[in-house]
């Protein structure tokens, strides 16, 4: 059941995060929105409450543990607890390794890997104590197969794949009943492409998305489906993309 569940969403200011927040709120969830752009979070939260839903928000930099701890605290203060965290914040400034865009490399590691670690560290004590909870993470098809110009991005998304599977296994072994779901989106039309600074890569990826891209609400529906399963059931992985995209 989705109704009345308290759900934290990172990367909630646009794209998949925004679409998921609105869909879950429409289904009766109490959503807690986090991202760096507070003005956009306020707009989304206002739209949700105007439509009769429940939403609170907080500026969130996932690379800071204190920010992640803070949004968990907000969930408790506003809604009395937490049931789900959707780790959706991510960057994709792809480029050839020969371009040596090392600042981009480190930024992807900080957001795509450390952001996941920080979010899980913030919520895990609560989930362990209550012996329930759901961790959902956005990986990528680049976390399933290798792509030129995507060595570092793909590496961060392979990390998410492995980390989430071990989280599932350890929870089962320890009896804490923490459900997991890792989502591997293909071409989904979001702001992710705006983070690509290498012009050649940006043009190539944009052409692909122009040809194949589908709406982020398609991923939101998958998140809702995962949450709506019985509490004794976890669907660990979803590969999702356009029906006409051949890879």
N, C-alpha and C positions, 0 to 999 in steps of 0.2 A: 504493500500500500504506500502511496505517495502522500496522501492527505495527512497534514499535521507533522510531517517529518521536517526536521530542521536541517537545512542543507547549505553548506558553505561552498561557494563557487569562486575560484580564483580566475584571473583573466576575464572578469565578468563585464568589462566596459564595452565590449563589441563582439561581433562574430559569434562563435560557438557559445561563449560564456553568456552573452546577452540573450541569445535565442533560448538557451537552456533555462536561464533564470525565469524568463517570461512563461515558458511552457510549464515548468514545474510549479510556479506560483499559481498559474491558472488551474492546475490540478490540485491545489490546496496545500502545497508545501510552504513552509516558512523559510524564505531564502535570505542568505547572508552574503552580500556581494563584496568582493575585494578586487582592486586593481589600482594602478598608479594614477589614473585620471579620475579624480574625485568628481569633477563636474559631470562627466558622463555617467558615473555611478548614480549620482543624485537624480539625473534625468530618468534613468531606467527604473530606479526605486519609486520615483513619483508616478511613472506610468503604471507600474504594478499595483501600487496602492489605489490609484484612481480607478483601476479596473476591479478593485475589491480584493486584491491579494495582500500578502504580508511580506515586507522586505525591509531590511536595514542594510547599511553599507559602511565601509571603512576603507580609507586609502591604504593600499597594501603594496609593498615591495617584497616579492616572494624571496628575494635574496637575503632578507633580514629576518633572522629568527624571531626577533621581538615583534615584528609586524605580524608574523604568522601566529604567534602566541596571542597577540592582541585581537585578531579576528575570531579566534576560538573563544576568548573571553567575551567578546561582543555577542556571539551566538548564545552563550550561557545567560548573559545578562538580559538580552532581549527576548529570548524564547525558552529559556530554562534548560537547555541542553544542546546536544548535537547528535545527529544520526548519520549524516553523510558528508564527505568532503569530496568535491570534484576539482582535482588538480589540473587546471586547464591553461594556466599561464605558459606562454612559450614564445620563442623567437626563432626565425629562420633566415638569418643573413648568409645565405649560401654563396660560395665562391670556389674557384679552383684552389687547391692547396698551394700551387705555385704563386698565387697572388699574395700569399703571406699576410692575409688580413687577420693577424693574431688577436687584435682587440675583439673582433667578431667571434673568434674561437672561444675566447675566455668568457665573453658575455653569454654565449649559448650554454656553456658549462654552468655558469652561475645561475641562469634562469631555468633552463630545462632540466638540469640535474639537481643542483643545490636547492632550487625552489621546491622540487618534489620532496627532497629530504626534509626541508624545513617544515613543510606542511604536514608531513606524516609525523615528524617529531612533536609538532604542536598538538595533534589530535590523538595520537596513539595512547597516551596515558588515560584519557577519557574512555576510549573504546575498550581498552583492556579492563578497566575498572568495572564498566557496565556489561562486559562480555557480549558486546554487540557493536556494530558499526559497519560502514561501507566506505571504502576508498576507491574512487574512480579516477583514472588518469588518462589524459590525452597523449598518446604516443604519435605514431605516423606510419604510413606504409614504408617510410624510410627507416623504421625500426624493424622491418621485416626483410627488406632487401636493400642492396647497395645502389647508390646513384652517383654518377660523376657530379662534381661540384657540391656534393652533400656529405663529405666525409665526417666533418665534425657534427653537423646537425644530426646525421644518421646515427653517429656514435652516441649522442645524448639520448636518442629515442630507443636505441637498442638497450641502453642502460635502464630506461623506464620499463621496458619489457621484462628484463631479468629481475629487477627490483620488485616489481609487482607480483611476479610469480613466486618469489621467495617469501614475500609478505603473506601471500595466500597459504603457502605450505606451512610456514611457522605458526600462523594463527590456528590452522587445523590441528597441528601437533600440540599446541598449548591450550586448546579448548576455549579460545577467546571469541570464536564465531564471527570474526571480521571478514566480511565479504569484499571481494575485489573485482574490478572490471577495468581492463585496459582497452582503449579504443585506438584503432589504427586508421585514421582518415586518409583518403587519397585527395583528389582535387576538390577542395571545399572553398567557396568564395568568401574569404575573410580578409582582414588587414595584414595577415601574415606576410604577404608578398612585399609590403611596404618596408619591411626590415632588411631587404636585400640591397646592399650597397654596391655590389659588383654589377656593372651595367649589362654586360653580356649575359650573365646568369639571370638577371632580372628580366631581360627581354625574352629569353627562352622559357622561363617559368611562366611569365605572363601569357605567352602564346598558348601554353598548355592549358592554363586555367581558363583562358577565353574560349577554348575549344570544348573543354570537358567540365568545367566547374559547376558544382551544384550548391544549393543554399545551405547555410549552417544549421538551419532548423532540422535538416535531415539527421545531423548528429545529435541534436537535442532530443529527438524522438528515441534514439538509441539509449541515451542516458536515462530517460524516463522508463524505458522498457527494462533496463537493468535494475533500477531501483524498485520497480513494481513487482519483482519476483518475490515468492514466499521467502521468509527470513531464513529458511533452511536450504536455500538454493542460491548458488552464485554462478553467474555466467562470466567466465574469466576474460574472454577476448572477443572483440568485434572488429572485423575488417570492413570498412564502409567506404564506398566511393561511387562515382557516376557509373551507370550501367554501360555506357559507351566508352569508358576509359580502359584500354587494353592492357595496362600494366600498373 
